[in-house]
Amino acid sequence: MSAPSHLVVAVDGTSGSGKSSTSRGVAVRLGLRYLDTGAMFRAMTWWMLRAGVDVRDPDAVAARCHEPEILSGTDPEGPGIMVDGVDVGVAIRSDEVNAAVSHVSVVPAVRTRLLELQREVIGEGGIVVEGRDIGSVVWPEAEVKVYLTADAEARATRRAAETGSIDVTRTRESLLSRDRIDSGRATAPLAMADDAVAVDTTGHTLDEVIDRVVALATATEERA
């Protein structure tokens, strides 16, 4: 399929539901760019920790969130992300960042700053964007909106495999805690857009999920 250059595919959902792998696979399949908005929040968190900011103090985080220069790559086969010229693609996946990112991401000033950057990257489209509020807040006009879910056990097993953890139970509790924080935050909470298509990835292979999203994009193009 050759997708129209303006197409925006918004992929939202919970942690461990397969957003990243699905989004990158769809972008490769459709020849589109790719944006991981979660990596941007992690990058901001990494910078805050490096700068010695108390991430549990919303005012302290808000006061400095305009300082770092965050540049997101858009190649689905190797997107990368830079903070003040430093490649932080690996560093933002550390346990330290994992434990702090929810505190930083709930700060309204952080979300406003990163929302501006996300919309700049999306620009005129031609991109698959993954996150938690893409279809509802970041780009409500997206032509294709998908909300990925999976049962807690499947999500925990996947995430533990990604991180090399042997404690699936602890991983599961961490994911559920993140869900509660993201769903309950005042600014841009985790929620499925009214016009999004829910896709339960439990029991499905990655290729099957990618096929489903690509089919939705193809149908959208045909209706255009």
PyRosetta script that sets phi, psi and omega in degrees:
from pyrosetta import init, pose_from_sequence

init()
pose = pose_from_sequence("MSAPSHLVVAVDGTSGSGKSSTSRGVAVRLGLRYLDTGAMFRAMTWWMLRAGVDVRDPDAVAARCHEPEILSGTDPEGPGIMVDGVDVGVAIRSDEVNAAVSHVSVVPAVRTRLLELQREVIGEGGIVVEGRDIGSVVWPEAEVKVYLTADAEARATRRAAETGSIDVTRTRESLLSRDRIDSGRATAPLAMADDAVAVDTTGHTLDEVIDRVVALATATEERA")
pose.set_psi(1, 138.0)
pose.set_omega(1, 173.4)
pose.set_phi(2, -107.8)
pose.set_psi(2, 107.3)
pose.set_omega(2, -175.0)
pose.set_phi(3, -79.8)
pose.set_psi(3, 149.2)
pose.set_omega(3, 176.8)
pose.set_phi(4, -64.7)
pose.set_psi(4, 144.7)
pose.set_omega(4, -173.0)
pose.set_phi(5, -64.4)
pose.set_psi(5, -19.5)
pose.set_omega(5, -177.3)
pose.set_phi(6, -88.9)
pose.set_psi(6, -6.9)
pose.set_omega(6, -172.9)
pose.set_phi(7, -61.1)
pose.set_psi(7, 132.8)
pose.set_omega(7, 173.2)
pose.set_phi(8, -119.7)
pose.set_psi(8, 121.7)
pose.set_omega(8, 177.6)
pose.set_phi(9, -108.1)
pose.set_psi(9, 114.7)
pose.set_omega(9, -179.1)
pose.set_phi(10, -97.8)
pose.set_psi(10, 120.8)
pose.set_omega(10, -179.6)
pose.set_phi(11, -117.9)
pose.set_psi(11, 106.8)
pose.set_omega(11, 178.8)
pose.set_phi(12, -109.5)
pose.set_psi(12, 169.9)
pose.set_omega(12, 176.2)
pose.set_phi(13, 152.0)
pose.set_psi(13, 178.8)
pose.set_omega(13, -177.1)
pose.set_phi(14, -80.5)
pose.set_psi(14, 161.9)
pose.set_omega(14, 176.8)
pose.set_phi(15, -61.9)
pose.set_psi(15, 136.6)
pose.set_omega(15, 177.8)
pose.set_phi(16, 83.0)
pose.set_psi(16, 4.2)
pose.set_omega(16, -179.4)
pose.set_phi(17, -84.7)
pose.set_psi(17, -7.6)
pose.set_omega(17, 178.1)
pose.set_phi(18, 102.3)
pose.set_psi(18, 18.6)
pose.set_omega(18, -175.7)
pose.set_phi(19, -59.3)
pose.set_psi(19, -49.6)
pose.set_omega(19, -174.3)
pose.set_phi(20, -65.0)
pose.set_psi(20, -51.3)
pose.set_omega(20, -179.1)
pose.set_phi(21, -62.2)
pose.set_psi(21, -41.6)
pose.set_omega(21, 179.1)
pose.set_phi(22, -65.5)
pose.set_psi(22, -48.2)
pose.set_omega(22, -176.5)
pose.set_phi(23, -62.2)
pose.set_psi(23, -43.6)
pose.set_omega(23, 179.4)
pose.set_phi(24, -66.1)
pose.set_psi(24, -40.5)
pose.set_omega(24, 179.2)
pose.set_phi(25, -64.5)
pose.set_psi(25, -40.4)
pose.set_omega(25, 178.4)
pose.set_phi(26, -65.7)
pose.set_psi(26, -42.9)
pose.set_omega(26, 180.0)
pose.set_phi(27, -61.4)
pose.set_psi(27, -42.3)
pose.set_omega(27, 178.2)
pose.set_phi(28, -63.7)
pose.set_psi(28, -46.3)
pose.set_omega(28, -177.0)
pose.set_phi(29, -62.2)
pose.set_psi(29, -37.8)
pose.set_omega(29, -176.3)
pose.set_phi(30, -94.6)
pose.set_psi(30, -5.3)
pose.set_omega(30, -179.2)
pose.set_phi(31, 71.3)
pose.set_psi(31, 35.4)
pose.set_omega(31, -178.2)
pose.set_phi(32, -109.0)
pose.set_psi(32, 165.4)
pose.set_omega(32, 172.3)
pose.set_phi(33, -75.7)
pose.set_psi(33, 174.0)
pose.set_omega(33, -176.2)
pose.set_phi(34, -143.0)
pose.set_psi(34, 138.7)
pose.set_omega(34, 176.8)
pose.set_phi(35, -134.3)
pose.set_psi(35, 125.3)
pose.set_omega(35, 176.5)
pose.set_phi(36, -101.4)
pose.set_psi(36, 99.4)
pose.set_omega(36, -177.3)
pose.set_phi(37, -71.3)
pose.set_psi(37, -27.4)
pose.set_omega(37, 177.4)
pose.set_phi(38, -61.9)
pose.set_psi(38, -35.7)
pose.set_omega(38, 178.6)
pose.set_phi(39, -64.4)
pose.set_psi(39, -30.1)
pose.set_omega(39, 179.0)
pose.set_phi(40, -67.8)
pose.set_psi(40, -40.7)
pose.set_omega(40, 177.1)
pose.set_phi(41, -67.6)
pose.set_psi(41, -36.5)
pose.set_omega(41, 176.8)
pose.set_phi(42, -66.4)
pose.set_psi(42, -38.8)
pose.set_omega(42, 179.2)
pose.set_phi(43, -64.5)
pose.set_psi(43, -41.6)
pose.set_omega(43, 177.1)
pose.set_phi(44, -62.6)
pose.set_psi(44, -41.6)
pose.set_omega(44, 179.3)
pose.set_phi(45, -63.6)
pose.set_psi(45, -44.4)
pose.set_omega(45, 177.8)
pose.set_phi(46, -56.7)
pose.set_psi(46, -44.5)
pose.set_omega(46, -179.7)
pose.set_phi(47, -64.0)
pose.set_psi(47, -42.8)
pose.set_omega(47, 179.3)
pose.set_phi(48, -59.4)
pose.set_psi(48, -43.9)
pose.set_omega(48, 179.8)
pose.set_phi(49, -64.6)
pose.set_psi(49, -43.1)
pose.set_omega(49, 178.7)
pose.set_phi(50, -64.6)
pose.set_psi(50, -32.4)
pose.set_omega(50, -177.9)
pose.set_phi(51, -83.9)
pose.set_psi(51, -2.7)
pose.set_omega(51, 178.8)
pose.set_phi(52, 77.0)
pose.set_psi(52, 20.8)
pose.set_omega(52, 179.6)
pose.set_phi(53, -79.6)
pose.set_psi(53, 138.0)
pose.set_omega(53, 176.1)
pose.set_phi(54, -74.5)
pose.set_psi(54, 103.9)
pose.set_omega(54, -174.4)
pose.set_phi(55, -69.0)
pose.set_psi(55, -12.7)
pose.set_omega(55, 177.1)
pose.set_phi(56, -89.3)
pose.set_psi(56, 1.5)
pose.set_omega(56, 178.3)
pose.set_phi(57, -108.1)
pose.set_psi(57, 98.1)
pose.set_omega(57, -176.5)
pose.set_phi(58, -55.8)
pose.set_psi(58, -37.2)
pose.set_omega(58, -179.6)
pose.set_phi(59, -66.4)
pose.set_psi(59, -39.8)
pose.set_omega(59, 179.5)
pose.set_phi(60, -66.1)
pose.set_psi(60, -41.2)
pose.set_omega(60, 178.5)
pose.set_phi(61, -65.5)
pose.set_psi(61, -45.5)
pose.set_omega(61, -178.8)
pose.set_phi(62, -61.6)
pose.set_psi(62, -36.3)
pose.set_omega(62, -176.7)
pose.set_phi(63, -66.0)
pose.set_psi(63, -23.4)
pose.set_omega(63, -173.5)
pose.set_phi(64, -120.8)
pose.set_psi(64, 2.9)
pose.set_omega(64, -174.3)
pose.set_phi(65, -70.0)
pose.set_psi(65, -10.4)
pose.set_omega(65, 178.1)
pose.set_phi(66, -90.7)
pose.set_psi(66, -2.8)
pose.set_omega(66, -176.0)
pose.set_phi(67, -77.6)
pose.set_psi(67, -47.7)
pose.set_omega(67, -175.6)
pose.set_phi(68, -71.2)
pose.set_psi(68, 144.7)
pose.set_omega(68, 173.4)
pose.set_phi(69, -95.8)
pose.set_psi(69, 115.7)
pose.set_omega(69, -176.2)
pose.set_phi(70, -113.3)
pose.set_psi(70, 123.9)
pose.set_omega(70, -178.4)
pose.set_phi(71, -123.8)
pose.set_psi(71, 116.8)
pose.set_omega(71, -178.2)
pose.set_phi(72, -97.6)
pose.set_psi(72, 130.3)
pose.set_omega(72, 173.8)
pose.set_phi(73, -76.8)
pose.set_psi(73, 157.3)
pose.set_omega(73, -176.8)
pose.set_phi(74, -126.4)
pose.set_psi(74, 12.9)
pose.set_omega(74, 175.9)
pose.set_phi(75, -82.4)
pose.set_psi(75, 114.6)
pose.set_omega(75, -175.6)
pose.set_phi(76, -61.5)
pose.set_psi(76, -21.1)
pose.set_omega(76, -178.9)
pose.set_phi(77, -91.6)
pose.set_psi(77, -0.8)
pose.set_omega(77, 178.0)
pose.set_phi(78, 179.2)
pose.set_psi(78, 67.8)
pose.set_omega(78, -171.8)
pose.set_phi(79, -65.7)
pose.set_psi(79, -46.1)
pose.set_omega(79, -178.9)
pose.set_phi(80, 63.8)
pose.set_psi(80, 162.4)
pose.set_omega(80, 175.7)
pose.set_phi(81, -153.6)
pose.set_psi(81, 137.3)
pose.set_omega(81, -176.3)
pose.set_phi(82, -117.9)
pose.set_psi(82, 141.7)
pose.set_omega(82, 173.7)
pose.set_phi(83, -126.1)
pose.set_psi(83, 116.3)
pose.set_omega(83, -178.3)
pose.set_phi(84, 51.3)
pose.set_psi(84, 40.4)
pose.set_omega(84, 176.8)
pose.set_phi(85, 82.8)
pose.set_psi(85, 1.6)
pose.set_omega(85, -179.3)
pose.set_phi(86, -104.7)
pose.set_psi(86, 130.4)
pose.set_omega(86, 177.3)
pose.set_phi(87, -73.9)
pose.set_psi(87, 114.7)
pose.set_omega(87, -177.0)
pose.set_phi(88, -113.9)
pose.set_psi(88, 18.9)
pose.set_omega(88, -176.5)
pose.set_phi(89, -54.7)
pose.set_psi(89, -36.9)
pose.set_omega(89, 178.9)
pose.set_phi(90, -87.8)
pose.set_psi(90, -43.0)
pose.set_omega(90, -175.2)
pose.set_phi(91, -59.7)
pose.set_psi(91, -32.9)
pose.set_omega(91, -176.3)
pose.set_phi(92, -74.7)
pose.set_psi(92, -5.5)
pose.set_omega(92, 178.5)
pose.set_phi(93, -99.9)
pose.set_psi(93, 10.0)
pose.set_omega(93, -178.0)
pose.set_phi(94, -71.3)
pose.set_psi(94, 161.3)
pose.set_omega(94, 177.7)
pose.set_phi(95, -61.2)
pose.set_psi(95, -36.2)
pose.set_omega(95, -179.3)
pose.set_phi(96, -61.8)
pose.set_psi(96, -44.6)
pose.set_omega(96, 178.7)
pose.set_phi(97, -69.7)
pose.set_psi(97, -40.8)
pose.set_omega(97, 178.3)
pose.set_phi(98, -54.6)
pose.set_psi(98, -41.5)
pose.set_omega(98, -176.7)
pose.set_phi(99, -74.2)
pose.set_psi(99, -20.9)
pose.set_omega(99, -173.8)
pose.set_phi(100, -106.5)
pose.set_psi(100, -19.2)
pose.set_omega(100, -170.1)
pose.set_phi(101, -62.2)
pose.set_psi(101, -34.4)
pose.set_omega(101, -179.8)
pose.set_phi(102, -65.6)
pose.set_psi(102, -33.5)
pose.set_omega(102, 178.8)
pose.set_phi(103, -68.2)
pose.set_psi(103, -38.2)
pose.set_omega(103, -179.2)
pose.set_phi(104, -76.3)
pose.set_psi(104, -40.0)
pose.set_omega(104, -173.9)
pose.set_phi(105, -70.2)
pose.set_psi(105, -17.7)
pose.set_omega(105, 179.4)
pose.set_phi(106, -85.4)
pose.set_psi(106, -7.6)
pose.set_omega(106, -178.2)
pose.set_phi(107, -75.8)
pose.set_psi(107, 118.9)
pose.set_omega(107, -176.4)
pose.set_phi(108, -53.9)
pose.set_psi(108, -39.4)
pose.set_omega(108, -178.7)
pose.set_phi(109, -64.1)
pose.set_psi(109, -35.2)
pose.set_omega(109, 177.9)
pose.set_phi(110, -67.2)
pose.set_psi(110, -45.0)
pose.set_omega(110, -178.9)
pose.set_phi(111, -64.5)
pose.set_psi(111, -38.2)
pose.set_omega(111, 178.5)
pose.set_phi(112, -64.4)
pose.set_psi(112, -45.2)
pose.set_omega(112, 180.0)
pose.set_phi(113, -61.6)
pose.set_psi(113, -47.7)
pose.set_omega(113, -177.3)
pose.set_phi(114, -73.6)
pose.set_psi(114, -29.1)
pose.set_omega(114, 175.4)
pose.set_phi(115, -59.7)
pose.set_psi(115, -42.8)
pose.set_omega(115, 178.3)
pose.set_phi(116, -60.7)
pose.set_psi(116, -45.0)
pose.set_omega(116, -179.5)
pose.set_phi(117, -65.6)
pose.set_psi(117, -40.0)
pose.set_omega(117, -179.8)
pose.set_phi(118, -63.5)
pose.set_psi(118, -43.7)
pose.set_omega(118, -179.7)
pose.set_phi(119, -67.6)
pose.set_psi(119, -31.0)
pose.set_omega(119, 175.7)
pose.set_phi(120, -64.6)
pose.set_psi(120, -42.8)
pose.set_omega(120, -179.9)
pose.set_phi(121, -66.7)
pose.set_psi(121, -43.2)
pose.set_omega(121, -179.7)
pose.set_phi(122, -61.4)
pose.set_psi(122, -43.4)
pose.set_omega(122, 174.1)
pose.set_phi(123, 50.6)
pose.set_psi(123, -118.5)
pose.set_omega(123, -177.8)
pose.set_phi(124, -93.2)
pose.set_psi(124, 10.0)
pose.set_omega(124, 174.6)
pose.set_phi(125, 100.4)
pose.set_psi(125, -154.6)
pose.set_omega(125, -175.7)
pose.set_phi(126, 71.2)
pose.set_psi(126, 46.8)
pose.set_omega(126, -170.8)
pose.set_phi(127, -156.5)
pose.set_psi(127, 148.6)
pose.set_omega(127, 171.1)
pose.set_phi(128, -106.0)
pose.set_psi(128, 125.0)
pose.set_omega(128, -175.7)
pose.set_phi(129, -119.9)
pose.set_psi(129, 127.2)
pose.set_omega(129, 179.5)
pose.set_phi(130, -113.4)
pose.set_psi(130, 146.4)
pose.set_omega(130, 179.2)
pose.set_phi(131, 177.3)
pose.set_psi(131, -146.0)
pose.set_omega(131, -178.9)
pose.set_phi(132, -125.5)
pose.set_psi(132, -12.1)
pose.set_omega(132, 179.9)
pose.set_phi(133, -143.5)
pose.set_psi(133, 29.9)
pose.set_omega(133, -176.4)
pose.set_phi(134, -67.0)
pose.set_psi(134, -52.0)
pose.set_omega(134, -177.5)
pose.set_phi(135, -71.5)
pose.set_psi(135, -22.5)
pose.set_omega(135, -176.9)
pose.set_phi(136, -98.3)
pose.set_psi(136, -31.6)
pose.set_omega(136, -174.4)
pose.set_phi(137, -125.5)
pose.set_psi(137, -53.7)
pose.set_omega(137, -173.0)
pose.set_phi(138, -65.3)
pose.set_psi(138, -48.1)
pose.set_omega(138, -177.0)
pose.set_phi(139, -145.3)
pose.set_psi(139, 72.6)
pose.set_omega(139, -177.3)
pose.set_phi(140, -60.1)
pose.set_psi(140, -22.2)
pose.set_omega(140, -178.5)
pose.set_phi(141, -86.5)
pose.set_psi(141, 8.3)
pose.set_omega(141, 179.2)
pose.set_phi(142, -53.0)
pose.set_psi(142, 135.9)
pose.set_omega(142, -178.8)
pose.set_phi(143, -69.2)
pose.set_psi(143, -31.4)
pose.set_omega(143, 179.9)
pose.set_phi(144, -126.2)
pose.set_psi(144, 125.8)
pose.set_omega(144, 178.3)
pose.set_phi(145, -126.3)
pose.set_psi(145, 126.8)
pose.set_omega(145, -178.7)
pose.set_phi(146, -128.7)
pose.set_psi(146, 140.4)
pose.set_omega(146, 176.8)
pose.set_phi(147, -122.9)
pose.set_psi(147, 111.3)
pose.set_omega(147, -177.7)
pose.set_phi(148, -90.1)
pose.set_psi(148, 137.5)
pose.set_omega(148, 176.2)
pose.set_phi(149, -135.7)
pose.set_psi(149, 166.0)
pose.set_omega(149, 173.5)
pose.set_phi(150, -164.0)
pose.set_psi(150, 157.5)
pose.set_omega(150, 179.8)
pose.set_phi(151, -70.3)
pose.set_psi(151, 158.2)
pose.set_omega(151, -171.7)
pose.set_phi(152, -58.8)
pose.set_psi(152, -38.7)
pose.set_omega(152, -178.0)
pose.set_phi(153, -66.5)
pose.set_psi(153, -42.8)
pose.set_omega(153, 179.3)
pose.set_phi(154, -64.3)
pose.set_psi(154, -41.2)
pose.set_omega(154, 179.7)
pose.set_phi(155, -63.6)
pose.set_psi(155, -43.6)
pose.set_omega(155, -178.9)
pose.set_phi(156, -65.3)
pose.set_psi(156, -41.1)
pose.set_omega(156, 179.5)
pose.set_phi(157, -62.6)
pose.set_psi(157, -42.4)
pose.set_omega(157, 179.3)
pose.set_phi(158, -64.8)
pose.set_psi(158, -48.1)
pose.set_omega(158, -177.2)
pose.set_phi(159, -64.9)
pose.set_psi(159, -39.2)
pose.set_omega(159, 178.0)
pose.set_phi(160, -63.0)
pose.set_psi(160, -39.2)
pose.set_omega(160, 178.4)
pose.set_phi(161, -65.4)
pose.set_psi(161, -38.4)
pose.set_omega(161, 180.0)
pose.set_phi(162, -64.9)
pose.set_psi(162, -40.5)
pose.set_omega(162, -174.1)
pose.set_phi(163, -92.7)
pose.set_psi(163, -9.8)
pose.set_omega(163, -178.8)
pose.set_phi(164, 81.0)
pose.set_psi(164, 13.5)
pose.set_omega(164, -179.6)
pose.set_phi(165, -76.6)
pose.set_psi(165, 145.7)
pose.set_omega(165, 177.0)
pose.set_phi(166, -103.5)
pose.set_psi(166, -2.9)
pose.set_omega(166, -178.2)
pose.set_phi(167, -103.2)
pose.set_psi(167, 85.0)
pose.set_omega(167, -177.5)
pose.set_phi(168, -66.4)
pose.set_psi(168, -36.2)
pose.set_omega(168, -179.2)
pose.set_phi(169, -62.4)
pose.set_psi(169, -45.6)
pose.set_omega(169, 179.0)
pose.set_phi(170, -64.3)
pose.set_psi(170, -39.4)
pose.set_omega(170, 178.0)
pose.set_phi(171, -63.0)
pose.set_psi(171, -40.9)
pose.set_omega(171, 179.2)
pose.set_phi(172, -61.5)
pose.set_psi(172, -45.5)
pose.set_omega(172, 179.8)
pose.set_phi(173, -63.8)
pose.set_psi(173, -36.8)
pose.set_omega(173, 178.2)
pose.set_phi(174, -64.3)
pose.set_psi(174, -41.8)
pose.set_omega(174, 179.2)
pose.set_phi(175, -65.6)
pose.set_psi(175, -43.5)
pose.set_omega(175, -179.5)
pose.set_phi(176, -66.3)
pose.set_psi(176, -35.6)
pose.set_omega(176, 176.3)
pose.set_phi(177, -64.2)
pose.set_psi(177, -42.4)
pose.set_omega(177, 178.1)
pose.set_phi(178, -62.6)
pose.set_psi(178, -39.4)
pose.set_omega(178, 178.0)
pose.set_phi(179, -59.9)
pose.set_psi(179, -45.3)
pose.set_omega(179, -178.1)
pose.set_phi(180, -63.3)
pose.set_psi(180, -41.6)
pose.set_omega(180, 179.8)
pose.set_phi(181, -65.8)
pose.set_psi(181, -47.8)
pose.set_omega(181, -175.8)
pose.set_phi(182, -69.5)
pose.set_psi(182, -35.3)
pose.set_omega(182, -179.7)
pose.set_phi(183, -74.5)
pose.set_psi(183, -27.0)
pose.set_omega(183, -175.4)
pose.set_phi(184, -97.2)
pose.set_psi(184, -4.3)
pose.set_omega(184, -177.6)
pose.set_phi(185, -68.8)
pose.set_psi(185, 150.9)
pose.set_omega(185, -176.6)
pose.set_phi(186, -72.5)
pose.set_psi(186, -36.1)
pose.set_omega(186, -176.2)
pose.set_phi(187, -101.0)
pose.set_psi(187, 122.3)
pose.set_omega(187, 176.4)
pose.set_phi(188, 47.2)
pose.set_psi(188, 62.3)
pose.set_omega(188, -179.6)
pose.set_phi(189, -68.9)
pose.set_psi(189, 157.7)
pose.set_omega(189, 174.6)
pose.set_phi(190, -62.0)
pose.set_psi(190, 120.0)
pose.set_omega(190, -179.2)
pose.set_phi(191, -162.4)
pose.set_psi(191, 148.0)
pose.set_omega(191, 178.4)
pose.set_phi(192, -81.9)
pose.set_psi(192, 130.3)
pose.set_omega(192, 176.9)
pose.set_phi(193, -62.3)
pose.set_psi(193, 148.0)
pose.set_omega(193, -176.6)
pose.set_phi(194, -57.6)
pose.set_psi(194, -33.2)
pose.set_omega(194, -176.3)
pose.set_phi(195, -103.1)
pose.set_psi(195, 17.8)
pose.set_omega(195, 178.2)
pose.set_phi(196, -84.9)
pose.set_psi(196, 155.6)
pose.set_omega(196, 175.9)
pose.set_phi(197, -99.0)
pose.set_psi(197, 121.3)
pose.set_omega(197, 179.5)
pose.set_phi(198, -80.8)
pose.set_psi(198, 131.2)
pose.set_omega(198, 179.0)
pose.set_phi(199, -127.5)
pose.set_psi(199, 113.9)
pose.set_omega(199, 177.8)
pose.set_phi(200, -86.4)
pose.set_psi(200, 115.3)
pose.set_omega(200, -175.1)
pose.set_phi(201, -88.9)
pose.set_psi(201, -3.0)
pose.set_omega(201, 179.4)
pose.set_phi(202, -58.4)
pose.set_psi(202, 126.7)
pose.set_omega(202, 176.5)
pose.set_phi(203, 79.8)
pose.set_psi(203, 4.3)
pose.set_omega(203, 179.2)
pose.set_phi(204, -113.4)
pose.set_psi(204, 147.2)
pose.set_omega(204, 176.9)
pose.set_phi(205, -76.7)
pose.set_psi(205, 161.9)
pose.set_omega(205, 178.2)
pose.set_phi(206, -58.4)
pose.set_psi(206, -43.5)
pose.set_omega(206, -178.9)
pose.set_phi(207, -61.6)
pose.set_psi(207, -37.3)
pose.set_omega(207, 179.5)
pose.set_phi(208, -65.5)
pose.set_psi(208, -39.3)
pose.set_omega(208, 179.2)
pose.set_phi(209, -69.3)
pose.set_psi(209, -42.5)
pose.set_omega(209, 177.7)
pose.set_phi(210, -60.1)
pose.set_psi(210, -43.7)
pose.set_omega(210, 178.6)
pose.set_phi(211, -56.8)
pose.set_psi(211, -41.3)
pose.set_omega(211, -177.9)
pose.set_phi(212, -64.2)
pose.set_psi(212, -45.0)
pose.set_omega(212, -178.2)
pose.set_phi(213, -70.0)
pose.set_psi(213, -39.9)
pose.set_omega(213, 177.3)
pose.set_phi(214, -61.7)
pose.set_psi(214, -39.0)
pose.set_omega(214, 178.4)
pose.set_phi(215, -62.9)
pose.set_psi(215, -39.5)
pose.set_omega(215, 177.8)
pose.set_phi(216, -63.6)
pose.set_psi(216, -41.8)
pose.set_omega(216, 179.3)
pose.set_phi(217, -65.9)
pose.set_psi(217, -40.1)
pose.set_omega(217, 179.1)
pose.set_phi(218, -63.3)
pose.set_psi(218, -43.6)
pose.set_omega(218, 179.0)
pose.set_phi(219, -63.7)
pose.set_psi(219, -37.6)
pose.set_omega(219, 178.4)
pose.set_phi(220, -63.7)
pose.set_psi(220, -43.4)
pose.set_omega(220, 179.7)
pose.set_phi(221, -62.9)
pose.set_psi(221, -40.0)
pose.set_omega(221, -178.6)
pose.set_phi(222, -66.2)
pose.set_psi(222, -30.3)
pose.set_omega(222, -179.9)
pose.set_phi(223, -80.9)
pose.set_psi(223, -18.9)
pose.set_omega(223, -175.6)
pose.set_phi(224, -69.6)
pose.dump_pdb("model.pdb")
